[in-house]
C-alpha cells in the first residue's frame, strides 16, 4: 500500500472532458483504472429519476437524457454568470445554466422528480469523489489527501473553486498545481537538467476541447513557468465535428437523405467518428459502418488518415499558433527549447506531432507516457513528495509557478495600476502606494482586478476593500496596498493606513 504518515495521497487530473487519477506506489507511479477498466474517466455527472451517475455511466446515457447530463463544469468553475465566456459556452450546452446569487452560474437539473440547482464546484466535487472512490477501491484503503491540477491560466477564483470542489469531495487538497508543471514532472526532466544545469521545456497539451501551451524552465530541481498560451475551444471535439459534417454530406450525396436535423443519427455518427479518429492515429484507414442510420438506410464509409488530415488541417495549423505566442511572450527562440512534452489525448494525432516536430526543427518529442495520463502522473509524484510517501529520489523537488494574469488595483478614471505582472513567479508579495484624491476624504475604496488592459473596464473584477474613518487630511494621504499570492496561486490583498494601523484584507474566493 502507498501509505506514509498521512495515508496514501493521490494525484488527480481534473479535466474538462476526462479525469485521471494516479498514485505513487512501490517507487513508481500507477495510473488507476476505474470500474469499467478504463484509465481515464469522463468528467460527466448525470441525474435521472432514480439515481445520480458519474463517469462512464453518465456518458453512456447522454443521448437519452441530454438536459440532465452535465459536462464541461471546468469551463464554469470559479467564473461569474455574466462572464462573456460563460455566456458563449452556455449556447452550446444542452443543460440549463441560470444566474444565481451574486452573479454565480447555477446548473439546473431534474433529479428524482425535483428541480435542483448545482454550482460548478459541486458537479466537479462529484467527479473528484468518483476519482477518490476509484483510488480507494484500488488501494483498499481510505484516501484523504490529493494534489489536483488546473490549467496554468486559471485565475485565483478558478483555483479557489477547484480547491473547494476537492474539499466538498472530502479531500484535503495538499496543493493545486499547474497542468504543464505536472506533465514536466512526469518526465522527470529535472533529472535531465542535472543538479546545476538548466532546461527549457515546452508543454503542448491538446485535449478534447482545449489546447494549453506552456514554456517552463527547470533549474536545480526547481520548475518555473515562463509563459502560457492556448485556445480554450480547440481540441478533439472539433476534429470529430469535421468528420461528422463530412459523413452527413456523403450520406446526402449517396442516399439523398439529410440527417443534419436528426439528433439520434448525429449522436451515432459522432461516436463512430471519434472511434475512427482514434484508430486513425495508428492505422491509415478505417471503415465506419452504421446500420439503419436514417429511414432504414445503412451508412458505410472508408475514412482515410489523409482525408481526416485534409478536413482538419486548418485546426492543426491553428494548434501551432499558441506555440509561437508562448515563445514570443517569454522572449525566447525555438532553438533554446530543450524538450517538447506532449499531453492530452489529441496530441496522439500523427499530423499534430509532425507539425510540432517540424516547428522544433526535427526534435524528438517526450511522448513515452500516455499523453492523457502524463498530468495525473506528475500530480501523483507531487502528492507523494508532499505527503512524505516518496522515496529519496523525490525529496529535492520544489515547484515554482507563475501568475497567469497581471494583478492590480483601480486608480482614478478606471486606470489599472499594475502591482504584479503576468508570469511573475509565485509565491510573491508586492506593495503599491495609493493616495486620496480629495481633501478631507473620509473613506477610500480599493478595487482589485486581474487582466492586461490599461483600463480596468476590460479586466476582471476580483473584489474590493473599503477603508473608512480615515483621518482628516488634505488630498494625497497615503495607503499601502499589498498583494500576496501563495504557492497555490491564491491571492490575498491588504490595504493599510500606516499612520493609524487600520488594515483590512480580502482573500479572493470563488464567490
Ligand atoms: P483529454 O481531454 O486529454 O482526455 O483528451 C480527450 C480527447 O483525446 C478526445 O477528443 C479523444 O477523442 C482524443 N483522443 C484520445 N485518444 C486519441 C487518439 N488515439 N487519437 C486521436 N485522438 C485521441
Boltz pocket constraint, residues with backbone or C-beta under 6 A from the ligand:
constraints:
  - pocket:
      binder: B
      contacts: [[A, 15], [A, 16], [A, 17], [A, 18], [A, 19], [A, 40], [A, 206], [A, 207], [A, 208], [A, 209], [A, 235], [A, 236], [A, 237], [A, 274], [A, 277], [A, 278], [A, 279], [A, 281], [A, 343], [A, 344], [A, 345], [A, 346], [A, 347], [A, 348], [A, 349], [A, 371], [A, 372]]
      max_distance: 6.0
